[in-house]
Amino acid sequence: MSKALLFASAKTVDNSGSLQHCLALENQLHQNNINITELIIDPLSTPWHSEIEANHFRSGCGPIEATALARDLITSGKSDAVIISGKDLLKTGYDREQRLDLMAVYGKDYPLTAAYNELAEQFIHRHGADAKQFHQLAHHLFENYKCSYRNVISDKLSAEQLPDERWYNHITPLFRGVDCANPLIDFSGRILIGNEKVTQLLDIPVAEQLEITGVGLGYTPGDGKQHIEDIVSYEHLQQAYTDACQQSGIDFAAQFRAGDALLETYTCYPVVPIAFLLASGLVDLLEQVPEFLEQHLITITGGMNLAKGPWNNPALNSLIEMHQQLITSPDHQIGAVHGNGGLGYKQGVAILKKAG
């Protein structure tokens, strides 16, 4: 069985960066008649409820689903290489009304913020907590994201790099603007995954390769208001995490606690990263979350408010960052990337480790 190796990644954000590295390698693959499959993450402009085309993925879990398919295609020998790409000019490609219209996936009468708040209420109730405790957890999460973001920009955070004061106000009873993803970003990204034959052909150093050792996926029967009770159990997230660990033969939580692993939880609103910490066994109780967050960074990007959240593409951005940070880190061997689709009806976890 071939290994699925993530060997190249590139992105542009708001006209900064270049895809040239990946495009040049893709060109070489085409010239050598390599059997390539292309997988595409749909942009916001593709209506949420329209039919999904073959080899297209839609939702915040889409990049993890694409990674699962890529791994299967390569380990089974059906493809030698897979390209996963996504592009969404959320900042400059839509006017405000267009953007809001397309993001109203549960209808005009049930905005995402209302859906998030209702799910958060049920989550709090399920865990015997209250609004005050939830506000504290949201505060600790944002402080954790700020630490990661500071690492990314390699500097002290200036006022200009932080959200405007008004975003610290509550936009629903349970969370503030800074607790939610900020989609105002122009993003384009690509990752290349291949077998050993491909990495040898392209002369990719082993030090630049990550093996995709496991990808777990979990689903509830549906999404939206009527499925909140199913979603809020997060049993499907626990299943996705467990499957990823079993496929990998890795106890990720143990490796992460030991300081050997990097993690990117999905941070579209506070319930989702907290659910990951609980489902993975990194914490057992909500009360343990603040202390855990003081000791461990749960994103490598700075999260989806500070580093922005390009609609269906945040987990693709995270896979790109995981590749680039893990191959340059002397201290970490393993990484995990979490994806969340819709209100949370789709959950995905990908585990990667340094090749060789």
PEQUIJO-V564315 format. One record per backbone hydrogen bond with DSSP energy under -1.0 kcal/mol. CO is the residue of the C=O (numbers start at 1). NH is the residue of the N-H. If there is no record, write none. Layout:
CO&NH / CO&NH
This chain:
4&212 / 5&194 / 6&210 / 8&192 / 10&190 / 12&188 / 13&16 / 16&13 / 19&23 / 20&24 / 21&25 / 22&26 / 23&27 / 24&28 / 25&29 / 26&30 / 27&31 / 28&32 / 29&34 / 30&33 / 35&80 / 35&81 / 37&83 / 39&85 / 40&57 / 43&46 / 47&50 / 53&56 / 55&40 / 57&42 / 59&62 / 61&65 / 62&66 / 63&67 / 64&68 / 65&69 / 66&70 / 67&71 / 68&72 / 69&73 / 70&74 / 71&75 / 72&76 / 73&78 / 73&79 / 80&195 / 81&37 / 82&193 / 83&39 / 84&191 / 85&41 / 86&189 / 88&90 / 88&187 / 89&93 / 95&99 / 96&100 / 97&101 / 98&102 / 99&103 / 103&105 / 104&107 / 107&110 / 111&115 / 112&116 / 113&117 / 114&118 / 115&119 / 116&120 / 117&121 / 118&122 / 119&123 / 120&124 / 121&125 / 122&126 / 123&127 / 124&129 / 125&128 / 130&134 / 131&135 / 132&136 / 133&137 / 134&138 / 135&139 / 136&140 / 137&141 / 138&142 / 139&143 / 140&144 / 141&145 / 142&146 / 143&147 / 144&148 / 145&149 / 146&150 / 147&151 / 148&152 / 149&153 / 150&155 / 158&161 / 159&162 / 164&167 / 165&168 / 166&169 / 167&178 / 169&177 / 175&171 / 175&172 / 176&179 / 177&180 / 182&309 / 183&185 / 185&90 / 186&14 / 187&88 / 188&12 / 189&86 / 190&10 / 191&84 / 192&7 / 192&8 / 193&82 / 194&5 / 195&199 / 196&200 / 197&201 / 198&202 / 199&204 / 205&208 / 206&209 / 209&355 / 210&6 / 211&213 / 211&353 / 214&351 / 216&349 / 218&347 / 224&227 / 225&228 / 227&231 / 228&232 / 231&234 / 234&238 / 235&239 / 236&240 / 237&241 / 238&242 / 239&243 / 240&244 / 241&245 / 242&246 / 243&247 / 244&248 / 245&249 / 245&250 / 250&252 / 251&255 / 252&256 / 253&257 / 254&258 / 255&260 / 256&259 / 260&333 / 260&334 / 262&336 / 264&338 / 268&181 / 269&272 / 270&274 / 271&275 / 272&276 / 273&277 / 274&278 / 275&279 / 276&280 / 277&282 / 277&283 / 285&288 / 286&289 / 288&292 / 289&293 / 290&294 / 292&296 / 298&265 / 303&307 / 304&182 / 309&311 / 310&313 / 313&317 / 314&318 / 315&319 / 316&320 / 317&321 / 318&322 / 319&323 / 320&324 / 321&325 / 322&326 / 323&327 / 333&354 / 334&262 / 335&352 / 336&264 / 337&350 / 339&348 / 341&344 / 341&346 / 345&220 / 346&341 / 347&218 / 348&339 / 349&216 / 350&337 / 351&213 / 351&214 / 352&335 / 353&211
